[in-house]
Amino acid sequence: MGKMNTQNNISESAFRQHQLIKENDHTLKDKSLRIDITGKGCDGFGYSLSFQSPLKDDVLKNIYFNSSIIKVYLSKFASEFLINFYVDYLFDPKNDIDHFTVTNLDQDKYKGKFWLKK
């Protein structure tokens, strides 16, 4: 994961990749980043990040990199659990790694069967 800066909730590599993609793919002109929850396991939720048009019930969250703002839309369900999150971009061609990641900074709250009283 890229170096986390407490003033930013996106790494420099993710910010640059976002800018590069938006500048070079005209099909994404009216699309924004969207984060969904993909499932739940013992280690907490899984997340996906894509470029999409916002959906009717999506919740807008801004992510910051220095003085720049990127609009991110979350499904209503995801917005309940992704209060504090960090977006990174991993690129390692040697190991065929090339994707954005989402880290929920509150993930420890959602490990195991957190909805059951202990």
N, C-alpha and C positions, 0 to 999 in steps of 0.2 A: 504494500500500500504506500502511496506517496506520502510525503511529510504532511501531517495535519497542522494547520494553522488555526488557532482558535477564533480568528477573525473571519476566516473563510470556511465554507462548508463544501468546497470542491477543491481538488488538488490542481496544481498548475497543469499537469499533464492532461487531466480531464477537461479543464477549461480550454486549453489549446486544441484538443481533439474536437471538442464541441464546436469551436469556432471554425476549424478546418472543414469539418463536415458541412456545417451550415453554409459556408462560403462556396463550397465546391459541388454541392448536390442541389440543383435547382428544384428537385421534386420535394425537398424539405422546407421550401421557402415559408410556408404557412404552418409548419409543424413545430412542436415544442417537445422537450423531454417529458416523458411520462414514466412514473414509477408505479409498479404493481407488486402486490404480494403474490408469490407463485406457489406458496404452500407453507406448511408448518411441520417442523420436526422437533426432536428433543433439544436441538441446539437453537431453536427459535424459528423465526420466519425466514423464508427465502425471498429474494427480490429480483425483479427484472426491470430493465431500463430500456426504453425505446423512444423513437421519434414518432409522434402521432399528433393528430389534431385533438384538442381537448374534447372530452365527452361531457354530456349535459351535467352530470353530478360530480365532476372532478373538482378537486380543491386545489387552488393555486398556492404554491409556495415559491418564494424567491430564494435562489441560492446565490451566494456572493463570492466573488473572487476580486479582492482588492476593491476597486470602485465600480466594477462591472457586476451586473445582475443578469442572471439567467432564469427565465420562468420555467418552473417545473410543475407539472400537474400530477396529482396523486388521485387514485380512486378514493372514493369516500371511505371505504374500508381501510385502505392503506394509510390514509391521513390520521386515523385513530391511533395508529401504532408507530408511525414515522414522524415523531415530533422533532427529534434531534438526529440528523443523519449526515453522512459524508459521502460524496461521490468521488470516485477515483477512476483512472483509466490505466489498465495494465497492458503493456506491450512487450512481448518477449518472443520474437519470431523464431528463435532457436527451439523453443518449446511449444510453438503454435498457439501462443496466448495473445489475444487482441480483442479486448472488450472493456466496457465500463463495469464498475462494481458499485454497489450501494452498501454502506455499512450503517446499521442502526446503532447509534451510540447508546441506546437504552436496551439493546438486545438481551442483556442478562435478565431483564424483567420478564421476558417472554420465552424463556427456556422451560422445557418440561411442560407439564399440564398446569400452566399458570392460572387457569380459570377455576381450578378446584381449590377449595380451602384446605389448608394443611393442618 
